[in-house]
Amino acid sequence: MGRHRRERGIFRELLGWLLYILIIIGLTYVIITYVGQRTRVSGQSMETTLSDGDNLIVDKLTYHFKDPERFDIIVFPYKYEENTYYIKRIIGMPGETIQIIGGYVYINGQQLTSDIYGTEVMASAGIAAEPITLGADEYFVLGDNRNHSTDSREPNVGVLHREDLLGRAWVRIYPFDKIGVIQHE
């Protein structure tokens, strides 16, 4: 009788651990799929805000409850290369007309003077040399290091649709001396 009870106790213990592991795996899947994802910055297009090698957590949940805002730092998949993601800053919002004139961003004919993120005058306007009117769910993005960034000025990136946005950069987790929440404004 004692041996049977012990075997049942071991079986319950194993079943408990198995259930615990399945719950952890399920929660991990839900978090990675719907809440957050780790990504790594590759390149200098977001200098000085983000640096090559920075590791970030992307908030995939916020945009389910609120609209993206101007100057949010967003992550989106590069449509021509699988498992490649770009990190850029939203500059143009739905319904606006964007144009780059003399190296500066103009929105609806007015120079965007609140853009304190671009570190230098843009050498190339790319496709934004001509006015680009954004649709109801379209966004125009630029890297902070404007002259070293492949962004909405390039035809292979172009304007982004809301559905293209994976999420917004939320927390820098590496390097350790720069850990913290990423400021978007």
C-alpha positions, 0 to 999 in steps of 0.5 A, spaced: 500 500 500 505 504 501 509 503 495 502 504 491 501 511 494 509 513 493 508 511 486 502 515 485 505 521 489 511 521 484 506 521 478 503 527 481 509 531 482 511 529 475 504 531 472 505 538 476 512 539 473 509 537 466 503 542 467 508 548 469 513 547 463 507 547 458 504 553 462 511 557 461 512 555 454 505 557 452 506 564 456 512 565 452 509 564 446 503 569 447 508 574 450 513 573 444 507 573 439 503 578 441 506 583 447 514 583 445 520 581 441 527 582 442 531 585 436 538 588 435 540 594 432 544 593 426 548 599 423 548 607 424 541 609 421 538 611 428 545 614 431 545 618 436 538 615 439 540 608 438 547 605 436 549 599 432 549 593 437 544 595 441 539 590 443 531 592 444 525 590 446 519 591 441 512 593 444 507 589 440 501 591 444 501 598 444 498 599 437 492 595 438 490 600 443 492 607 440 495 610 434 502 611 432 504 618 433 509 622 430 516 621 432 515 614 435 521 609 434 518 603 430 520 596 428 517 593 421 520 588 417 524 589 410 519 586 405 525 584 400 529 580 406 526 575 410 527 576 418 530 583 417 527 588 420 528 596 420 528 601 426 526 608 424 522 614 426 515 616 424 515 623 421 509 623 416 502 621 419 496 619 415 493 624 410 499 629 410 503 631 404 510 630 405 516 633 401 523 634 402 526 641 400 533 643 401 534 637 406 529 639 410 522 635 411 516 639 409 509 637 412 503 640 408 507 645 405 510 647 412 517 646 415 517 641 420 521 645 425 520 640 431 524 635 428 530 635 433 532 628 431 535 629 424 543 630 426 544 633 419 541 636 413 539 631 408 543 630 402 538 626 398 530 627 398 530 621 394 522 619 392 520 625 397 523 630 392 516 630 389 510 631 394 508 624 397 501 624 400 500 619 405 493 615 405 489 613 411 493 608 414 500 610 411 506 613 415 513 616 412 519 614 416 526 616 417 532 614 420 535 619 425 542 619 422 539 621 415 544 621 410 546 614 412 539 611 413 535 607 408 528 609 409 521 612 406 525 616 401 528 610 398 523 606 393 525 599 396 522 602 403 517 607 401 511 609 405 509 604 410 502 601 412 499 601 419 499 593 418 507 593 416 508 596 423 511 590 428 511 595 434 515 601 437 521 600 440 520 600 448 526 598 452 534 598 451 536 591 454 544 592 452 549 594 452 548 594 460 550 601 461 545 604 457 539 600 459 532 603 460 526 605 456 527 609 450 524 616 449 520 617 443 519 625 444 
